[in-house]
Amino acid sequence: MSPEEQVEPLTHRLLEEHPPAATDRAHFFAAQYDAGLTWVHHPVGHGGIGVERAAQRRVFELLTASGTPIL
């Protein structure tokens, strides 16, 4: 599975559990960090999931398409 494919289900779960329109911005960003989708190339527990930095672009695409503000 490619890094981009790895981040897609995590991003969709984040959006389902914390709908951007109904979630306080600070809480959304905290949930994004906890999900490892803030800096995907960082280790687990440090805002990432340990995949290639290029996968962050896919996270941003999915978040932007949902109307989520980007950090």
C-alpha positions as a Python dict, from the first residue, in 0.01 Angstrom:
ca = {
    (1, 'M'): (0, 0, 0),
    (2, 'S'): (138, 341, -94),
    (3, 'P'): (176, 616, 168),
    (4, 'E'): (-105, 807, -2),
    (5, 'E'): (-331, 503, 30),
    (6, 'Q'): (-235, 472, 398),
    (7, 'V'): (-342, 827, 484),
    (8, 'E'): (-677, 819, 302),
    (9, 'P'): (-871, 601, 550),
    (10, 'L'): (-719, 789, 844),
    (11, 'T'): (-821, 1122, 692),
    (12, 'H'): (-1172, 1002, 613),
    (13, 'R'): (-1209, 874, 971),
    (14, 'L'): (-1088, 1209, 1107),
    (15, 'L'): (-1346, 1392, 895),
    (16, 'E'): (-1626, 1155, 999),
    (17, 'E'): (-1546, 1174, 1369),
    (18, 'H'): (-1475, 1549, 1369),
    (19, 'P'): (-1681, 1718, 1096),
    (20, 'P'): (-1503, 2049, 1023),
    (21, 'A'): (-1824, 2251, 1011),
    (22, 'A'): (-1935, 2122, 1352),
    (23, 'T'): (-1602, 2095, 1532),
    (24, 'D'): (-1417, 2376, 1707),
    (25, 'R'): (-1106, 2457, 1504),
    (26, 'A'): (-864, 2393, 1794),
    (27, 'H'): (-1030, 2058, 1869),
    (28, 'F'): (-1012, 1961, 1503),
    (29, 'F'): (-642, 2038, 1484),
    (30, 'A'): (-581, 1844, 1808),
    (31, 'A'): (-768, 1546, 1660),
    (32, 'Q'): (-564, 1578, 1339),
    (33, 'Y'): (-244, 1568, 1544),
    (34, 'D'): (-366, 1270, 1747),
    (35, 'A'): (-451, 1086, 1423),
    (36, 'G'): (-96, 1140, 1296),
    (37, 'L'): (-210, 1359, 1008),
    (38, 'T'): (-40, 1686, 1100),
    (39, 'W'): (308, 1586, 984),
    (40, 'V'): (268, 1236, 840),
    (41, 'H'): (644, 1188, 806),
    (42, 'H'): (700, 1229, 1182),
    (43, 'P'): (693, 926, 1411),
    (44, 'V'): (373, 799, 1571),
    (45, 'G'): (299, 1005, 1880),
    (46, 'H'): (465, 1313, 1738),
    (47, 'G'): (195, 1422, 1493),
    (48, 'G'): (279, 1162, 1230),
    (49, 'I'): (247, 803, 1121),
    (50, 'G'): (598, 752, 987),
    (51, 'V'): (526, 759, 614),
    (52, 'E'): (687, 959, 335),
    (53, 'R'): (647, 1336, 349),
    (54, 'A'): (485, 1333, 3),
    (55, 'A'): (174, 1168, 153),
    (56, 'Q'): (96, 1494, 335),
    (57, 'R'): (-20, 1636, 2),
    (58, 'R'): (-301, 1378, -10),
    (59, 'V'): (-408, 1468, 344),
    (60, 'F'): (-421, 1836, 244),
    (61, 'E'): (-621, 1752, -70),
    (62, 'L'): (-882, 1559, 128),
    (63, 'L'): (-903, 1820, 403),
    (64, 'T'): (-930, 2106, 156),
    (65, 'A'): (-1203, 1926, -41),
    (66, 'S'): (-1402, 1896, 284),
    (67, 'G'): (-1371, 2267, 359),
    (68, 'T'): (-1130, 2218, 647),
    (69, 'P'): (-890, 2502, 720),
    (70, 'I'): (-528, 2395, 681),
    (71, 'L'): (-274, 2460, 956),
}
